[in-house]
Amino acid sequence: MDTTLQDPLVGRLLDGRYRVDARIAVGGMATVYRAVDTRLDRVLALKVMHPALAADAAFVERFIREAKSVARLAHPNVVGVFDQGAEGPYVYLAMEYVAGCTLRDVLRERGALSPRAALDILEPVLAALGAAHRAGFVHRDMKPENVLIGDDGRVKVADFGLVRAVGSATATTGAVLGTVSYLAPEQIEHGTADTRADVYACGVVLYEMLTGGKPHSGDTPAQVLYQHLNTDVPAPSAAVPGLAPELDGVVAAATARDPELRPYDAVALLALLREARAGLGDEQLDAEPPLARSEARDTAEDRTSVIARPAPAETDVLHTDRLPAPEAPPAARRRPPRGPLLVVVAVLLALGLGAGVWYISSGQFTRVPAVLGRSEAAATKRLADAGLDVGTTKRAFSDVYERGTVMAVDPAPGERVRGNDTVTLTLSRGPQVVKVPNLKGKPLAEAKRLLEEEGLAPGVITREFSDSVAQGSVVGSDPEPGTGRSPDSAVALVVSKGSPIDVPDVSGETVADATAALQEEGLTVRVAPERINSPEDAGTVAAQSLAGGSRAAEGDVVTLTVSKGPKPVEVPDVTGQSVADARAALEDADFEVEVKKSFPYLGDTVASQSVEGGETAPEGSTVTITIKGL
């Protein structure tokens, strides 16, 4: 029987725009339809939330918020989100329609792929994930079902962000939504999923493409989970002899059980993959894959499941609950999906002797209070009053929420969480572009405050003279006022030094006279504690920190150094020397030389000197030498 005929949306014009033509797939969270946008006359996929879920306001708010974020990815290998809206009980997303099949369909039909084909598929997948990771998204449910291969050969990743949007848990919720065969150990053990969890799943997908089978298998999902935690993913060449060791290396790096040992994100894994590929020849890339095909039956390991987090050992019971499955990706398929569509397994894994039992505990629960739009302090207090803690605080741009207020909460407001769980707040950084304010004439302290209020940071401060702007106030900024900048960008400020002052030369003056002359010009005077030898008389100014004739600002400090007179220098004995040699010796000792001639003058020999050789005289003083006469 064709159940499409019984669907009330088929044939309907949703929201006055989208004509629903056919149902593509049904999941636990939503139904996917092929539809036509009557305004733009294009075919698209329409994902419509089930009415029961759409009645939950908090659920819908988070679903739409995540969808808007994903819509900004705009990557050629990501299934695009065009629009979102609601009509009556129907909340929907309008998404890109990909005519073709999924990677799961390909693996069922062909089994293992050649290394070249596997890498040709994985590279665009990693490019899509890399763009998402750098934008702050984690997919959380990477698997062949979410890799779409269009009829034109394009590869796209589906359901970006939607796993989170439909309520997958973080480390705080007690369970994690994911697919057993592709869950990273930390997702199973702690419920945490960052970019490295997607890297792990991609490593498993690569293994499956190269070998035609999954690295871990078992009769129950619990057995598969146990292997993820306790057994390394085997080398693909163990299942397919002859595969290049470079491929083994990529799989081993991506599926390291310790997330710290994996590539940090999909961008890093893509670089590793391309490096490995560059080392492979055509024969290695085109190696014939095994003939065996993957089993076509739908197994529990292929479905998105609610996996309980570890807890202290209490029983040896393995418990399974059945819950609705997440929706299928928004793509047309070549054939109806095989197996049931509405099965999700909640697995409780007993780890064995001394390791404890995994269970969904039934402790005290509460709901996350509404804190959107509140300050960080107010939100933290309200969460504390509800018995919840605030974890690491994130920051993001927002055109809606004021800078410093809460723009997102994880888990979302209204979600049911365990008491004493941790909530992550995302604070608004304000709009993504901030205009530099006009700060001219503002005192420096006020200018800094205004920049911080606008979400900008004071940068390098330089000072220059200005006849028009008061000293200590802003003359200008770089960038100029009105220029758009991203929040937290630095703005350089030029601050006025006031009108310039010509510094008088006070060398050789008494300290009292020099101080009066400098203070009269508006300068501040300090006297150095130590005196120096100088040609200036003792007690007078030997040097000043700002030279005479230079320019200074009002209030600038001029330090005066006082002279203790010239330094005493031993006078060389030059009697009996020629005039030239005597002059040279005395000048080398920093003396001035005066020559006195006796009349009648006939010789060139020094007969006497005004200061006897071996005695001292002030540095720079004059020594008179007398030339011997007849």
Summary of the structure (lengths in Angstrom):
residues: 630
radius of gyration: 41.2
end to end distance: 147.0
largest distance: 147.0
contacts: 2067
relative contact order: 0.08
helix: 27%
strand: 28%
